[in-house]
Structures are given as structure tokens and as C-alpha cells.
Amino acid sequence: MIWLYRLLFLPAMLLAAPYYLWRMRRRGGYRRHFMQRFGATPPLPPKTPGVSRVWVQAVSVGEMLALGPLLEGLRAAGAEVYLTTTTSTGYVEARSRYSPLVLALAYFPTDCWLFSRRSWAAVQPDLVVLMESERWPEHLAQARARGVPVICVNARLSDRSHARLLRMRALAGLLFDGVTRVLAASAQDAERFRALGVSAERVVLTGSLKLDVDIPRLGDAEKSKLRAALGLPSTGLVLLGSSTWPGEEAALLSALAAARQRGLTVSLLLVPRHAERRDEIRPVLERSGLRFHFRLKGDAPGEVDVAVGDTTGELRKLTQLADLVFVGKSLAPHDGGQTPVEAAILGRPILHGPRMGNFREITRALDTVGAAREVEHASALIAVCTELLSDTARRERMAAAARTWAEASRGATARTLAALRAELAQS
């Protein structure tokens, strides 16, 4: 099957190239180190006898943020880490946070035989670690050919991916045959991997690494300074749209209007999932007639009704200003949902739409303990936002439930590191 994948990959890549090049140009930041996507690597020192080299691959900013304790643990275990990412935002985040912890940082090579083989020849890892949904057939084939173990950490399968792989068993084989062990983020994920043919002894439930991240808390003075920089009034409630997608900003603007009609002093903070959507969001804000400011432009000149956090890596900080959080990509027509974990760790009451397939078990748990609430559609979001913003005691109960759940759910990092150390001891 891998040979068919190799034969089809290049034609498929050429057909898809215009779209991906357009998207890369739109998001920006991809020109530097571009050849690394074709198998080039940064200069690497020769391998040190007795020192294990671990190739860690993660995609997004969220995955990069969750990696910190794991990278520190690998370094403490005496391993050296070659860290790769796919997105320019992930690269910037990794460079700013982890440069002292890793041997080198690079972009992940395109999953073509020639490019992947070139990178593998340069890196020569003793162990491969793949974050969450990162499972590339050629990358796995290169590991299998060299006898290098591959461990998927914080591994998860969305509703869509699981259903697709159940229909395409041959593809599931390509994605899992080279995997030594799957460290599942939830019990549901573990069951899904087993249903796809991953043997039970290769699947271990370790929990979500994202619940172990220690988020630096802002003091009152820092919060006041941040509010002023965003243009948010020094007092009053803040409704946060966390990682929003098209259409959800308009729904939150309607929720803001409804809350204000109720007589509440509320401002809106929007953090779109993709910062480059700022030009798409601007006309929506202009039509609202409200005052607004984009954070990328620097400090706001004065107070605004809507602040837009169109920067990268600041969601955790901005969430600390929120009195109520709506988690994006969860209202139709979108599907999958963005993570509610950071909001729960920070003890914020959470709202989400019905389409949270990427975080179904976590969302269900938060709903069950009373930390989160589902809204079926935009009209329900408007009504529930107004209801909760009017009820301080209810929000405080939800916030306390979120903090309790998050604290009780910790421990994934220790379990994951134990599995990685055991694998390194055998290599």
C-alpha cells in the first residue's frame, strides 16, 4: 500500500499546490526556511554515543504550548530533541519558547519519499514522537524501514476522521501500521483506535497533555494594563469569542447587543482562530456601528466596544480578562470545535455549540459537572449569553466547577513521560 501512496503523492501534491501556496501566502511567514519542506534540515551535530535523539512533530500553536513539560522531561532524561512543526505560527511559538530545550527546530518535510528520506538521513532519530493527529504514511514508513519506534502522544481522533477511517480500512493501515504505541488523550479516543485495528496492547490511556500546562496568571495590575491596551473599559463584563470561525463573530455581536439592551455593561473580545481573517472580520464590525480595535495595530487610542485579538499565542492571556467564554468552530456549518481546556484551567464559565467532535469527551465532562453549557444555534447563544451575563452567582458556580474538573484531570505528562522513558530504555 505504501508504494501506491508514493506513486499518487506527487501528482496529488502538484494538483493541490496552488491552493496550499495561496494559503501559505495568505497566512504569511512561510518564505523563511522554505526548503526544509523539501527535506533540508538545519545543521545538526553528529550523534553522541549513549544519547538518544528524539524527533518530535507537532503542528499548531496549541500543540506547541502543550509540549513544554514533555520537552523538559525528555531533556531531564538525557535525550536530545529535534523539533518540527508544520505551520508558521507553530514555528514562531516553538522558537520563542523552546530554543534552549531542543537540538534544532525545523519545518516538517512534505510527506514525499524523496523529501522524507532526505530528512531522515540527516536527523537519524532513535525515537519519533507525534503529537495528537500527526500520522504521515511516508514518515511512518521511514521509521519502520529503520526499526525506529514511533509513539503517538496526546493521540486523538475526531468524529469525522474516525468515520472516514472506518470506511477506508486500507488508509487506516497506512496511518497505524508503523506506530509502536498510541497514548490516547481520552477513553473515547482509545476505544476508537482499537476499533480501527490498533491492537489493545499498543493503546494506552494517558489523558490530555493540555490539562497539565501551567498557565501564568496575570495580576490585577497586569489585567488592567492589558484591558487598556485592548481598548476595553476598566470596569464591566467581558464576553470572549475564543478561536472563532466565520459567522460566529456576527452571532457574538448580536449577543453583545442583546446584553446591552438588558442594561448590562459588557464589552466583546474576539480572538479569531486564524489571525489573517482580520480583513474578513472588519466589514462585519463596520456594519455593526460599534467602536473596535485590532490588537495587531498596537495599543488602542481609547475605549472600544469590541477588541480583536488578531495576534498569535495570546489566547491564554486574553482569556483571563473574560467573564464568559464561547468556544468557536462549534456552530453550524462548522464542525469539530476548538479546545475548551485553557478556559477550564483558568476557571472561566464556558459556552459551546453542538459541534464539538474534536473534544467530545472533554466537552461532555465539562457539561456534566456544570462548568460548560451547550447552545444549539446562534439564537440560543444570544439568549444564553444574556442570561449568564446577568447572573453572577451562576457564572461563579460554573467557574468553580471548571477549576475543580481541570485540577482533577491532571497527570497526563507524567504518564506520557514514563512511556517515553520506557521506550528509550529499550532503544
C-alpha positions as CSV (number, residue, x, y, z in Angstrom):
1,M,0.0,0.0,0.0
2,I,2.9,2.4,0.7
3,W,4.0,2.1,-2.9
4,L,0.6,3.2,-4.2
5,Y,0.8,6.1,-1.8
6,R,4.2,7.1,-3.1
7,L,3.0,6.9,-6.7
8,L,0.0,9.0,-6.1
9,F,1.5,11.5,-3.7
10,L,3.5,13.6,-6.3
11,P,0.6,14.1,-8.7
12,A,-1.7,14.9,-5.8
13,M,0.8,17.4,-4.4
14,L,1.1,19.1,-7.8
15,L,-2.7,19.4,-8.1
16,A,-3.0,20.8,-4.6
17,A,0.0,23.1,-4.8
18,P,-1.9,26.3,-6.0
19,Y,-4.3,26.1,-3.1
20,Y,-1.6,25.5,-0.4
21,L,0.7,28.1,-1.9
22,W,-2.2,30.6,-1.8
23,R,-3.0,29.7,1.8
24,M,0.7,29.9,2.8
25,R,0.9,33.4,1.2
26,R,-2.3,34.5,3.0
27,R,-1.1,33.4,6.4
28,G,2.5,34.6,5.8
29,G,5.7,33.6,7.4
30,Y,6.5,30.6,5.2
31,R,9.2,32.0,3.0
32,R,12.0,31.6,5.5
33,H,13.3,28.0,5.7
34,F,11.0,27.0,2.9
35,M,13.5,24.4,1.6
36,Q,13.1,22.5,4.8
37,R,9.7,21.4,3.5
38,F,11.7,19.6,0.8
39,G,13.9,17.6,3.2
40,A,16.6,20.2,4.0
41,T,17.5,20.4,7.7
42,P,19.3,22.9,9.9
43,P,22.9,22.0,10.6
44,L,23.0,19.1,13.1
45,P,25.9,17.9,15.2
46,P,27.0,14.2,14.9
47,K,25.1,11.9,17.2
48,T,26.6,11.5,20.7
49,P,27.2,7.9,21.8
50,G,24.8,6.9,24.5
51,V,22.5,9.9,23.9
52,S,19.1,9.2,22.4
53,R,17.8,11.6,19.7
54,V,14.1,12.1,19.6
55,W,12.2,13.6,16.7
56,V,9.1,15.4,17.9
57,Q,6.5,16.6,15.5
58,A,3.6,19.0,16.4
59,V,1.5,21.2,14.2
60,S,-0.3,24.1,15.8
61,V,0.3,26.7,18.4
62,G,-1.9,24.8,20.8
63,E,0.1,21.6,20.4
64,M,3.3,23.6,20.8
65,L,2.1,25.1,24.1
66,A,1.2,21.7,25.4
67,L,4.7,20.3,24.6
68,G,6.6,22.3,27.2
69,P,6.6,19.9,30.1
70,L,7.2,17.0,27.8
71,L,10.3,18.6,26.3
72,E,11.6,19.5,29.7
73,G,11.1,15.9,30.8
74,L,12.9,14.5,27.8
75,R,15.8,16.8,28.4
76,A,15.9,15.7,32.0
77,A,16.0,12.1,30.9
78,G,19.2,12.9,28.9
79,A,17.7,12.9,25.4
80,E,18.2,15.5,22.7
81,V,15.1,16.7,20.8
82,Y,14.8,17.6,17.1
83,L,11.5,19.5,17.0
84,T,9.5,20.1,13.8
85,T,6.2,21.8,13.1
86,T,4.0,22.4,10.0
87,T,2.6,25.9,10.5
88,S,4.5,29.3,10.5
89,T,2.7,30.2,13.7
90,G,3.7,27.0,15.3
91,Y,7.3,27.6,14.3
92,V,7.3,31.1,15.8
93,E,5.9,29.8,19.0
94,A,8.4,27.0,19.2
95,R,11.3,29.3,18.5
96,S,10.3,31.7,21.2
97,R,9.7,29.1,23.9
98,Y,11.8,26.1,23.3
99,S,15.1,27.0,21.6
100,P,17.1,26.3,24.8
101,L,15.4,22.9,25.1
102,V,16.0,21.4,21.6
103,L,18.8,20.4,19.5
104,A,17.2,22.2,16.5
105,L,13.9,23.4,15.2
106,A,12.7,23.0,11.6
107,Y,9.6,22.6,9.4
108,F,8.3,19.1,8.9
109,P,9.2,17.8,5.4
110,T,6.5,17.2,2.9
111,D,5.5,13.6,3.1
112,C,7.0,12.5,-0.2
113,W,9.5,9.6,-0.3
114,L,12.4,11.7,-1.6
115,F,12.0,14.6,0.9
116,S,11.2,12.4,3.9
117,R,14.1,10.1,3.2
118,R,16.5,13.1,3.0
119,S,15.4,14.4,6.4
120,W,15.6,11.0,8.0
121,A,19.1,10.5,6.7
122,A,20.2,13.8,8.3
123,V,18.3,13.5,11.6
124,Q,18.8,9.8,12.4
125,P,16.4,9.7,15.3
126,D,16.2,6.9,17.9
127,L,12.6,7.6,18.7
128,V,9.8,9.5,16.9
129,V,7.1,11.3,18.9
130,L,3.9,12.5,17.0
131,M,1.5,14.9,18.7
132,E,-2.3,14.4,18.5
133,S,-3.3,13.7,14.9
134,E,0.1,13.7,13.2
135,R,0.3,10.4,11.4
136,W,2.0,10.6,8.0
137,P,2.4,7.4,5.9
138,E,5.8,8.1,4.5
139,H,7.2,9.3,7.8
140,L,6.0,6.1,9.4
141,A,7.4,4.0,6.5
142,Q,10.8,5.6,7.0
143,A,10.6,4.8,10.7
144,R,9.6,1.2,10.0
145,A,12.4,0.7,7.5
146,R,14.9,1.8,10.1
147,G,13.4,0.0,13.0
148,V,12.7,3.2,14.9
149,P,9.8,3.2,17.3
150,V,7.0,5.7,16.9
151,I,4.8,6.9,19.7
152,C,1.7,9.0,19.2
153,V,1.2,11.2,22.3
154,N,-2.0,13.0,23.3
155,A,-3.4,11.0,20.4
156,R,-7.0,11.7,19.4
157,L,-9.5,11.0,16.6
158,S,-12.2,13.5,15.7
159,D,-15.7,12.2,14.8
160,R,-15.0,12.9,11.1
161,S,-11.6,11.2,11.0
162,H,-12.9,8.2,12.8
163,A,-15.9,7.8,10.5
164,R,-13.7,8.3,7.4
165,L,-11.1,5.7,8.6
166,L,-13.8,3.2,9.4
167,R,-14.9,3.4,5.7
168,M,-11.3,3.3,4.4
169,R,-9.5,0.5,6.3
170,A,-6.6,0.5,3.9
171,L,-5.8,4.1,4.8
172,A,-6.1,3.3,8.5
173,G,-3.5,0.6,8.0
174,L,-1.1,3.2,6.4
175,L,-1.6,5.5,9.3
176,F,-1.1,3.0,12.1
177,D,1.0,0.1,10.9
178,G,4.2,1.9,11.8
179,V,3.0,3.1,15.2
180,T,4.6,1.4,18.1
181,R,2.3,2.8,20.8
182,V,-0.7,5.1,20.9
183,L,-1.0,7.2,24.1
184,A,-4.7,8.3,23.9
185,A,-5.9,11.6,25.2
186,S,-9.3,10.2,26.3
187,A,-11.1,6.9,26.8
188,Q,-13.2,7.6,23.8
189,D,-10.1,8.1,21.7
190,A,-8.5,4.9,23.0
191,E,-11.6,2.9,22.0
192,R,-11.7,4.5,18.5
193,F,-8.0,3.5,17.9
194,R,-8.8,-0.1,18.9
195,A,-11.9,-0.1,16.7
196,L,-9.6,0.8,13.7
197,G,-7.4,-2.3,14.3
198,V,-4.7,-0.9,16.6
199,S,-4.0,-3.8,18.9
200,A,-5.1,-3.3,22.6
201,E,-1.6,-3.7,23.9
202,R,-0.4,-0.8,21.8
203,V,-3.1,1.6,23.1
204,V,-2.6,3.2,26.5
205,L,-4.9,5.8,28.0
206,T,-2.7,8.6,29.4
207,G,-5.1,11.6,29.2
208,S,-4.7,15.1,27.7
209,L,-1.3,16.9,28.0
210,K,-3.1,20.2,27.6
211,L,-4.6,19.8,31.1
212,D,-1.1,19.7,32.6
213,V,0.0,23.0,31.2
214,D,0.7,25.7,33.9
215,I,-0.7,29.0,32.6
216,P,1.0,32.1,34.0
217,R,-1.7,34.1,35.9
218,L,-2.0,37.8,35.4
219,G,-2.1,40.0,38.5
220,D,-4.8,42.7,38.8
221,A,-2.4,45.4,37.6
222,E,-1.4,43.4,34.6
223,K,-5.1,42.8,33.7
224,S,-5.8,46.5,34.0
225,K,-2.9,47.3,31.7
226,L,-4.0,44.7,29.2
227,R,-7.6,45.9,29.2
228,A,-6.3,49.4,28.5
229,A,-4.1,48.2,25.7
230,L,-7.0,46.5,24.1
231,G,-9.3,49.4,24.5
232,L,-11.6,47.6,26.9
233,P,-13.2,49.8,29.6
234,S,-11.6,49.4,33.1
235,T,-14.8,48.1,34.5
236,G,-17.7,46.0,33.2
237,L,-18.0,42.4,31.9
238,V,-16.1,40.9,29.0
239,L,-17.6,38.3,26.7
240,L,-14.9,36.3,24.9
241,G,-15.2,34.6,21.5
242,S,-12.4,32.1,21.7
243,S,-10.9,30.8,18.4
244,T,-13.9,31.9,16.4
245,W,-14.8,31.0,12.8
246,P,-16.8,32.8,10.1
247,G,-20.3,33.6,11.2
248,E,-19.6,33.2,14.9
249,E,-18.3,36.8,15.2
250,A,-21.7,38.1,14.0
251,A,-23.6,35.9,16.5
252,L,-21.4,37.3,19.3
253,L,-22.0,40.8,18.2
254,S,-25.7,40.1,18.4
255,A,-25.2,38.7,21.9
256,L,-23.4,41.8,22.9
257,A,-26.2,44.0,21.6
258,A,-28.8,41.9,23.5
259,A,-26.9,42.1,26.7
260,R,-26.5,45.8,26.5
261,Q,-30.3,46.2,25.7
262,R,-30.8,44.3,29.0
263,G,-28.9,47.2,30.7
264,L,-25.6,45.2,31.2
265,T,-22.2,46.9,30.9
266,V,-20.5,44.5,28.6
267,S,-17.6,44.5,26.0
268,L,-16.7,41.9,23.4
269,L,-13.3,40.4,22.9
270,L,-12.9,38.4,19.7
271,V,-10.0,36.1,19.1
272,P,-10.4,34.5,15.7
273,R,-8.8,31.1,15.1
274,H,-6.9,32.4,12.2
275,A,-5.5,35.9,12.7
276,E,-5.3,36.6,9.0
277,R,-9.1,36.7,8.9
278,R,-8.9,40.3,10.2
279,D,-9.8,41.7,6.8
280,E,-12.8,39.5,6.7
281,I,-13.9,40.5,10.2
282,R,-13.5,44.2,9.7
283,P,-16.6,44.7,7.4
284,V,-18.7,42.8,10.0
285,L,-17.6,45.2,12.7
286,E,-18.1,48.2,10.5
287,R,-21.7,47.2,9.8
288,S,-22.3,46.9,13.5
289,G,-21.7,50.6,14.0
290,L,-19.6,49.8,17.1
291,R,-16.2,51.1,18.1
292,F,-13.5,48.4,17.5
293,H,-9.7,47.9,17.6
294,F,-7.4,45.3,16.2
295,R,-4.6,44.4,18.7
296,L,-2.0,44.0,15.9
297,K,-2.1,47.7,15.4
298,G,-0.7,48.3,18.9
299,D,-2.4,49.9,21.9
300,A,-5.9,51.2,21.4
301,P,-6.1,55.0,21.3
302,G,-9.2,54.9,23.5
303,E,-12.1,52.8,24.7
304,V,-13.9,50.5,22.3
305,D,-16.9,48.2,22.3
306,V,-15.1,45.3,20.5
307,A,-11.4,44.4,20.8
308,V,-10.0,41.9,18.3
309,G,-7.0,39.7,19.4
310,D,-5.6,39.2,15.9
311,T,-2.2,38.1,17.3
312,T,-0.7,34.7,17.8
313,G,-0.1,32.9,21.1
314,E,-2.0,35.3,23.3
315,L,-5.3,33.4,23.8
316,R,-4.4,32.2,27.3
317,K,-3.5,35.7,28.4
318,L,-6.6,37.2,26.9
319,T,-8.9,34.6,28.3
320,Q,-8.0,35.9,31.8
321,L,-10.0,39.0,31.1
322,A,-13.2,37.1,30.3
323,D,-16.3,36.7,32.4
324,L,-17.8,34.3,29.9
325,V,-16.2,32.3,27.1
326,F,-17.7,31.0,23.9
327,V,-15.6,28.3,22.2
328,G,-15.5,28.7,18.5
329,K,-15.9,26.3,15.5
330,S,-18.8,24.7,17.2
331,L,-21.8,26.3,15.5
332,A,-23.1,25.1,12.1
333,P,-21.9,25.0,9.4
334,H,-18.5,24.5,11.2
335,D,-17.7,21.2,12.9
336,G,-15.1,19.9,15.3
337,G,-14.8,22.7,17.8
338,Q,-11.8,24.4,19.3
339,T,-10.4,23.4,22.7
340,P,-12.2,24.4,25.9
341,V,-9.3,23.2,28.0
342,E,-7.5,26.6,28.6
343,A,-10.7,28.3,29.6
344,A,-11.5,25.4,32.1
345,I,-8.0,25.6,33.6
346,L,-8.4,29.3,34.0
347,G,-11.8,28.8,35.7
348,R,-14.0,30.5,33.2
349,P,-17.7,29.6,32.5
350,I,-17.9,28.1,29.1
351,L,-20.4,28.1,26.3
352,H,-20.1,26.0,23.1
353,G,-22.1,24.9,20.1
354,P,-23.2,21.3,19.5
355,R,-20.4,20.5,17.0
356,M,-17.5,19.7,19.4
357,G,-16.4,16.4,17.9
358,N,-12.7,17.1,18.3
359,F,-13.2,17.4,22.1
360,R,-16.4,15.4,22.6
361,E,-15.4,13.6,25.8
362,I,-13.9,16.7,27.4
363,T,-16.9,18.8,26.5
364,R,-19.3,16.1,27.8
365,A,-17.4,16.1,31.1
366,L,-17.5,19.9,31.4
367,D,-21.2,19.9,30.7
368,T,-21.8,17.1,33.2
369,V,-20.0,18.9,36.1
370,G,-21.8,22.2,35.3
371,A,-18.7,24.0,34.0
372,A,-20.0,24.4,30.5
373,R,-23.3,24.7,28.6
374,E,-24.2,23.8,25.1
375,V,-26.1,26.2,22.8
376,E,-27.7,24.7,19.8
377,H,-27.6,27.7,17.4
378,A,-26.8,31.4,17.2
379,S,-30.2,32.4,18.6
380,A,-29.6,30.2,21.6
381,L,-26.1,31.7,22.0
382,I,-27.6,35.2,22.2
383,A,-30.2,34.2,24.8
384,V,-27.8,32.2,27.0
385,C,-25.1,34.8,26.9
386,T,-27.6,37.4,28.1
387,E,-28.9,35.0,30.8
388,L,-25.4,34.2,32.2
389,L,-24.0,37.7,32.0
390,S,-27.0,38.8,34.1
391,D,-26.3,36.1,36.7
392,T,-23.0,36.5,38.6
393,A,-23.7,33.6,41.0
394,R,-24.4,31.2,38.2
395,R,-21.1,32.2,36.4
396,E,-19.2,31.7,39.6
397,R,-20.6,28.2,40.1
398,M,-19.6,27.3,36.6
399,A,-16.1,28.7,37.0
400,A,-15.6,26.8,40.3
401,A,-16.7,23.6,38.6
402,A,-14.3,24.2,35.7
403,R,-11.3,24.7,38.1
404,T,-12.2,21.6,40.1
405,W,-12.5,19.4,36.9
406,A,-9.3,20.7,35.4
407,E,-7.3,20.0,38.6
408,A,-8.7,16.5,38.9
409,S,-7.9,15.7,35.3
410,R,-4.1,16.4,35.6
411,G,-1.3,13.8,35.3
412,A,-1.0,13.1,31.6
413,T,2.5,14.4,31.3
414,A,3.9,12.1,34.0
415,R,2.2,9.1,32.4
416,T,3.4,10.1,28.9
417,L,7.0,10.6,30.1
418,A,7.0,7.2,31.8
419,A,6.0,5.6,28.5
420,L,8.7,7.5,26.5
421,R,11.4,6.7,29.1
422,A,10.5,3.0,28.9
423,E,10.8,3.1,25.1
424,L,14.1,5.0,25.2
425,A,15.5,2.4,27.7
426,Q,14.9,-0.3,25.1
427,S,16.5,1.5,22.2
